[in-house]
Amino acid sequence: MPELPTDDVYEDVAESAEPTHSRWSSADPSVGEMQLDDRSALRRVAGLSTELTDVTEVEYRQLRLERVVLIGVWTDGTAAQAEGSMSELAALAETAGSEVLDALVQRRDKPDAATYIGSGKANELREVIVANGADTVICDGELTPGQLTALEKVVKVKVIDRTALILDIFAQHATSREGKAQVALAQMEYMLPRLRGWGESMSRQAGGRAGSNGGVGLRGPGETKIETDRRRIRERMAKLRREIKDMKKARDTKRARRVDNRVPSVAIVGYTNAGKSSLLNSLTDAGVLVQDALFATLDPTTRRAQLEDGREYVLTDTVGFVRHLPTQLVEAFRSTLEEVTGADLLLHVVDGADPLPEEQIKAVREVVTDVLRETDTPAPQELLVVNKIDAADALTLTQLRGLLPGALFVSAHTGEGIDVLRARLGEILGRLDIEVSVLLPYDRGDLVARIHSDGKILGSSHEEEGTKVRARVPQALASALHGYAHGG
């Protein structure tokens, strides 16, 4: 059985270089293109052996996905929903670098406790694997360690589940130090109960009186390889949690600074591949990576932008959500998802070209609700934005307009509707402001400058005692101006 990666390997995951651009750096349109080139530079080589005998530890599974067959269990919902789930699984597999050869769906009341799909379907799956020359099976669900082992014994190739597949994609796409540490923690949480061993590596030390544990001949040689692996993984997980906690402090400091300055904050949320990064680029010319792939964005990017009246606000592009997002990832990316809790407005982006957009909306709102509940934060206002209208047919758009009253319909690719979105953002963020009337001494030009930059001047005049200003300003600035309030 191959050795687990050493601690040095895990160190590289958590202590890798910072992302190629800072959160407040000037927009560089080439950044996304460079990241896309880097991502495309590493290609999987077809034809390499990936027999089950060569892959005996969970952490190696996600590295060798090549020719795959998909299997799913349809327990509830419509046939269209079942087909949509399998199509999404195929897209996930292709994003991970696999070639999808075939897919099978079984209608059951609940997954089989032993092999997930039942013994008959498992034998049928084995025939499909042999006929297609596949070397991997991907299940559309999370398998227990027992189901994973039992199914592999029948199909005789390695089996992974939806959770392991998503973890693999996250591991490939994470670029920042924090993102890689979060992915490493999630992978180890998933790996820990699934470690396996064979032969004497599974033996245990009897200990105590011989008769109490089977007597002579049944005592193990001491701590086993698998026990050593588990202990080392737990130690590494504890260290990663400490590192992520320290990184969270730095993120909280930056967020607190923005709150003190009271620059309105907008968080872009939505299903994976809904076009969130494209929308960020359209609104701010950020130049972040845009790719037609699931989970292209894992590290949040924050950029300053201006409303039509010149006031500034910040936009944050967050990680995309997906149906049945692994709990390990939700927990590991908690600090990243907290960008949502500090926002004044959630810009909920929906893929207008997706066959089941209402399912996307439901999945995103479930994750957001969980995050808000965990942090005991009131829900920010939500603005639905249906993207990719250039790729959607007219009938679908008509149905969506009836289904989602109040939503905006845009195309980040062509620019259609972006001006209307900017105007709506100005309208919503403007409601967060407070109207003030102040008389500022001439030596407080700094406050006048802040009113010009962060607020909207409604009227001003120069009096003998100072500058009289009537304006709409953010709440924090209104508090700073409270001592200069003027009734006239």
LUMRO-589786 format. One line per 10 residues: number of its first residue (from 1); their letters; for each residue x, y, z of C-alpha. Coordinates in steps of 0.001 Angstrom, whole numbers, plus 500000, padded with zeros to 6 digits. Example, Ala and Ser with C-alpha at 12.3 -4.5 7.8 and 13.67 -1.06 7.14 Angstrom:
BEGIN
1 = as = 512300:495500:507800 | 513670:498940:507140;
//
This chain:
BEGIN
1 = mpelptddvy = 500000:500000:500000 | 501475:503375:499040 | 502572:505731:501775 | 500510:508741:502692 | 501994:512053:501550 | 504440:513436:504061 | 503776:516465:506194 | 505926:518446:503751 | 503365:517787:501032 | 500568:519030:503253;
11 = edvaesaept = 502688:522059:504138 | 502813:522988:500454 | 499021:522963:500331 | 498574:525447:503130 | 501673:527610:502707 | 501614:528191:498969 | 502031:531597:497401 | 499467:534325:497685 | 497093:534929:494759 | 498493:536747:491762;
21 = hsrwssadps = 496544:539919:492488 | 495753:541751:495687 | 492207:542457:496750 | 492567:546194:496225 | 495015:546281:493337 | 494188:548172:490173 | 492264:546219:487557 | 494497:544160:485282 | 492607:542603:482355 | 495427:540137:481784;
31 = vgemqlddrs = 495151:538486:485210 | 492230:536256:484280 | 493838:535307:480982 | 497069:534328:482759 | 495160:532210:485269 | 493270:530528:482433 | 496551:529731:480667 | 497989:528295:483880 | 494916:526151:484416 | 495098:524805:480856;
41 = alrrvaglst = 498824:524109:481049 | 498372:520847:482974 | 496542:518181:481007 | 495765:514623:482001 | 497536:511928:480016 | 495217:509230:478687 | 496155:505575:478877 | 497978:505563:482194 | 497098:502658:484453 | 494573:503457:487139;
51 = eltdvtevey = 493709:499930:488281 | 492250:499590:491736 | 495354:497708:492906 | 497390:500826:492137 | 495126:503163:494070 | 494686:502156:497676 | 494300:505444:499536 | 491515:507964:499247 | 493835:510912:498694 | 495099:509349:495450;
61 = rqlrlervvl = 491660:508818:493973 | 490973:512356:492925 | 494268:512560:491028 | 493584:509867:488441 | 490167:510434:486945 | 490239:509546:483254 | 487556:507447:481545 | 484463:507413:483721 | 480967:505956:483904 | 478338:507828:485899;
71 = igvwtdgtaa = 475756:506172:488117 | 472844:507782:489931 | 469882:506792:492082 | 466614:508595:491392 | 464656:508621:494650 | 462297:511595:494236 | 461473:514479:491956 | 460704:514450:488248 | 462549:512682:485454 | 463766:516071:484216;
81 = qaegsmsela = 465301:516779:487618 | 467028:513372:487630 | 468419:513967:484140 | 469503:517480:485135 | 471371:516102:488140 | 473213:513579:485935 | 474029:516300:483380 | 475497:518392:486184 | 477542:515392:487383 | 478864:514963:483837;
91 = alaetagsev = 479853:518636:483749 | 481604:518240:487102 | 483505:515195:485818 | 484601:517043:482668 | 485696:520034:484758 | 487885:517644:486763 | 489496:516471:483514 | 487606:513226:482918 | 486065:511739:479796 | 482474:510653:480398;
101 = ldalvqrrdk = 481681:507422:478527 | 478239:506430:479773 | 475675:507105:482495 | 473127:504925:484281 | 470202:505996:486487 | 468257:503644:488728 | 464796:504354:490172 | 464702:503348:493836 | 462860:504400:496977 | 466225:504858:498682;
111 = pdaatyigsg = 469865:503960:497922 | 470884:500381:498681 | 472604:500175:502067 | 475266:497775:500778 | 476275:498866:497271 | 474265:502102:496810 | 472662:500781:493588 | 471881:497160:494510 | 473652:493958:493468 | 471807:493520:490151;
121 = kanelreviv = 472531:497049:488985 | 476132:496716:490201 | 476634:493673:487937 | 475073:495580:485038 | 477415:498469:485780 | 480369:496079:485641 | 479314:494988:482129 | 479102:498631:480994 | 482567:499314:482411 | 484088:496361:480561;
131 = angadtvicd = 482326:497295:477309 | 483519:500900:477424 | 486977:500336:478875 | 486292:502676:481787 | 488557:502860:484811 | 486454:504957:487215 | 482859:505067:488441 | 481409:508332:489777 | 478263:508114:491919 | 475804:511001:492081;
141 = geltpgqlta = 475652:511034:495864 | 477833:510623:498929 | 478798:507014:499608 | 479497:505603:503025 | 482887:503902:503460 | 481089:500532:503421 | 479218:501273:500194 | 482439:502456:498572 | 484255:499214:499435 | 481354:496915:498482;
151 = lekvvkvkvi = 480749:498575:495116 | 484440:498495:494221 | 484551:494760:494903 | 481780:494223:492338 | 482823:496615:489559 | 486581:496001:490061 | 487568:499592:489279 | 487893:502526:491629 | 484722:504288:492718 | 484380:507868:493896;
161 = drtalildif = 481330:509851:494903 | 480077:513336:494156 | 481762:514766:497244 | 485216:513471:496276 | 484718:514807:492747 | 483880:518322:493951 | 486814:518238:496355 | 489083:517323:493442 | 487846:520302:491412 | 488355:522633:494365;
171 = aqhatsregk = 491884:521286:494831 | 492686:522006:491176 | 491231:525524:491130 | 492219:527022:494496 | 494990:529608:494081 | 495281:531587:497318 | 496952:530352:500492 | 493653:530451:502364 | 491773:528682:499578 | 494292:525847:499408;
181 = aqvalaqmey = 494290:525437:503179 | 490482:525261:503196 | 490467:522625:500441 | 493159:520577:502205 | 491124:520612:505434 | 487960:519530:503600 | 489808:516711:501819 | 491253:515372:505048 | 487879:515499:506802 | 486472:513447:503938;
191 = mlprlrgwge = 489472:511116:503826 | 489703:510277:507513 | 486823:507766:507824 | 487642:506231:504440 | 491221:505166:505007 | 491643:501444:504411 | 494354:498814:504735 | 494897:495150:503948 | 496665:492191:505555 | 498686:492754:508675;
201 = smsrqaggra = 498302:496519:508421 | 494753:496017:509730 | 495894:494119:512823 | 495511:495514:516334 | 497571:495117:519478 | 495729:492922:521973 | 496986:494551:525168 | 496036:493572:528723 | 495451:489938:529642 | 495826:487540:526757;
211 = gsnggvglrg = 492495:485846:527317 | 490554:489084:527128 | 491448:489681:523468 | 491646:486252:521911 | 494803:484886:523471 | 498015:483666:521886 | 498317:484125:518147 | 495710:486884:517849 | 497708:489845:519115 | 498690:492548:516602;
221 = pgetkietdr = 502222:493903:516181 | 501411:497309:517684 | 500108:500564:516220 | 499118:499851:512623 | 499880:501845:509515 | 496280:502985:509251 | 496259:504156:512884 | 499452:506110:512258 | 497917:507707:509168 | 494795:508729:511059;
231 = rrirermakl = 496804:510235:513898 | 498947:512263:511486 | 495887:513449:509588 | 494181:514603:512783 | 497297:516510:513791 | 497503:518163:510375 | 493796:519048:510464 | 494244:520755:513829 | 497134:522783:512421 | 495135:523781:509316;
241 = rreikdmkka = 492214:524921:511472 | 494574:527181:513443 | 496022:528616:510222 | 492586:529263:508707 | 491506:530935:511935 | 494516:533273:511731 | 493744:534045:508075 | 490155:534781:509053 | 491402:537468:511450 | 493105:539275:508567;
251 = rdtkrarrvd = 489928:539001:506457 | 487823:540325:509352 | 490210:543278:509748 | 489786:544227:506089 | 486029:543839:506356 | 485925:545975:509506 | 487918:548681:507734 | 485354:548761:504942 | 482538:548909:507493 | 484218:551817:509302;
261 = nrvpsvaivg = 484553:553694:506029 | 480978:552612:505320 | 481486:551928:501646 | 478343:550029:500572 | 479095:546356:500002 | 477517:544097:497366 | 478184:540333:497361 | 477663:538446:494106 | 476243:535001:494895 | 474799:532313:492689;
271 = ytnagkssll = 475059:528817:491316 | 478377:527690:489917 | 478951:528778:486317 | 476037:531234:486428 | 478325:534028:485184 | 479187:535806:488457 | 482788:536583:487483 | 481691:537805:484043 | 479207:540140:485727 | 481939:541430:488071;
281 = nsltdagvlv = 484122:542166:485039 | 481246:543957:483290 | 480552:546176:486295 | 484153:546923:487331 | 486575:545881:484531 | 488216:543663:487165 | 489793:541269:484672 | 489260:538202:486886 | 489330:534665:485515 | 486278:533743:483442;
291 = qdalfatldp = 485878:530149:482282 | 482928:528082:481077 | 483480:525500:483796 | 482046:524670:487191 | 483806:526221:490195 | 486150:528380:488096 | 486160:530869:491009 | 487110:529715:494504 | 488925:532719:495966 | 486717:535769:496608;
301 = ttrraqledg = 487694:538893:494695 | 486696:542364:495895 | 486760:545399:493602 | 485702:549011:493957 | 483103:550361:491554 | 481200:553591:491047 | 477507:554281:490802 | 476178:556556:488093 | 476302:559545:490469 | 479972:558864:491275;
311 = reyvltdtvg = 479529:557279:494703 | 481735:554300:495425 | 480749:550797:496491 | 482533:547431:496607 | 481622:544243:494743 | 482737:540818:495991 | 482714:537767:493739 | 482139:534654:495882 | 482502:530917:495339 | 479635:529345:493416;
321 = fvrhlptqlv = 477162:526997:495048 | 475855:523644:493840 | 473132:521201:494810 | 474239:518927:497668 | 477357:520975:498364 | 479582:518771:500583 | 479297:519667:504238 | 483085:519508:504530 | 483388:522345:502014 | 480706:524477:503648;
331 = eafrstleev = 482547:524184:506954 | 486020:524727:505476 | 484923:527762:503429 | 483053:529308:506321 | 485327:532373:506481 | 484965:532901:502727 | 481191:532572:502829 | 481085:535128:505627 | 481648:537770:502947 | 477932:537238:502340;
341 = tgadlllhvv = 476963:538075:505918 | 478627:541495:505866 | 477063:542631:502597 | 474430:545347:502282 | 473017:543661:499180 | 473162:540166:497681 | 473348:540172:493893 | 471906:536713:493216 | 472950:535683:489703 | 470867:533013:487930;
351 = dgadplpeeq = 471826:531174:484742 | 468980:532014:482344 | 470111:529295:479921 | 469909:526507:482517 | 467022:524023:482106 | 466096:524216:485814 | 466861:527751:487065 | 464396:527479:489966 | 466421:524534:491322 | 469554:526706:491195;
361 = ikavrevvtd = 467833:529498:493109 | 466630:527055:495765 | 470113:525533:496243 | 471781:528936:496601 | 469224:530248:499066 | 469598:527119:501222 | 473369:527617:501551 | 473021:531357:502207 | 470351:530718:504845 | 472596:528177:506587;
371 = vlretdtpap = 475514:530623:506666 | 473352:533446:508016 | 471892:531146:510673 | 475343:529983:511758 | 476569:533563:512157 | 473267:534862:513596 | 473169:537592:510948 | 470019:539177:509492 | 469502:538441:505812 | 470625:541255:503486;
381 = qellvvnkid = 468369:542465:500714 | 468480:540261:497605 | 468391:541365:493955 | 467835:538573:491443 | 469755:538968:488179 | 469074:536507:485350 | 472285:536282:483309 | 473088:534746:479900 | 469904:535977:478248 | 471811:535940:474952;
391 = aadaltltql = 472040:532126:475237 | 468472:531493:476463 | 465496:531002:474151 | 462621:533470:474127 | 460094:531033:475633 | 462333:530310:478620 | 462871:534029:479254 | 459129:534672:479095 | 458531:531946:481670 | 461278:533330:483910;
401 = rgllpgalfv = 459834:536840:483787 | 456577:535430:485105 | 458305:533213:487671 | 460698:535897:488969 | 458902:539253:489178 | 461293:542062:489987 | 464339:540264:488585 | 466651:541980:486112 | 467606:540270:482852 | 471133:540896:481597;
411 = sahtgegidv = 473912:539451:479509 | 477392:539957:480916 | 478746:538686:477586 | 477028:541237:475320 | 476441:544002:477890 | 472676:543974:477431 | 470876:545187:480556 | 474063:546175:482421 | 473136:549880:482439 | 469731:549032:483915;
421 = lrarlgeilg = 471486:546941:486585 | 473790:549844:487474 | 470787:552139:487842 | 469001:549635:490078 | 472113:549258:492249 | 472244:553021:492684 | 468580:553062:493665 | 468898:550259:496235 | 472177:551424:497770 | 470845:554975:497879;
431 = rldievsvll = 468137:553841:500290 | 470850:552911:502767 | 471901:556560:503021 | 470665:559148:505520 | 469856:562757:504650 | 471810:565244:506792 | 472087:569000:507034 | 475381:570143:508584 | 477470:573273:509036 | 481145:572323:508788;
441 = pydrgdlvar = 483954:574648:509928 | 486374:575617:507172 | 489131:573639:508890 | 487123:570382:508374 | 487647:570125:504663 | 488276:566417:505147 | 484629:565885:506052 | 483483:567883:503038 | 485685:565692:500846 | 484184:562520:502381;
451 = ihsdgkilgs = 480686:563801:501718 | 481622:564370:498072 | 483215:560928:497717 | 480838:558769:499768 | 477574:560701:499617 | 475370:562729:497303 | 475314:566522:497634 | 471778:567932:497596 | 472813:571530:498203 | 475654:573592:499667;
461 = sheeegtkvr = 476546:577175:500488 | 479402:579038:502130 | 478419:580779:505363 | 480425:582955:507710 | 480919:580087:510187 | 481718:577437:507570 | 480313:575350:504725 | 476644:574494:504935 | 475891:571147:503273 | 472712:569166:502743;
471 = arvpqalasa = 473432:565657:501507 | 472585:561963:501604 | 475444:560018:503206 | 476113:556482:504530 | 475170:555765:508140 | 478766:555727:509439 | 479495:559121:507887 | 476211:560468:509251 | 477396:559459:512724 | 480683:561320:512198;
481 = lhgyahgg = 478746:564424:511097 | 476282:564301:513991 | 478099:566951:516004 | 477828:569436:513115 | 474071:569046:512558 | 472350:572266:511434 | 468624:572727:511371 | 468382:575277:508608;
//
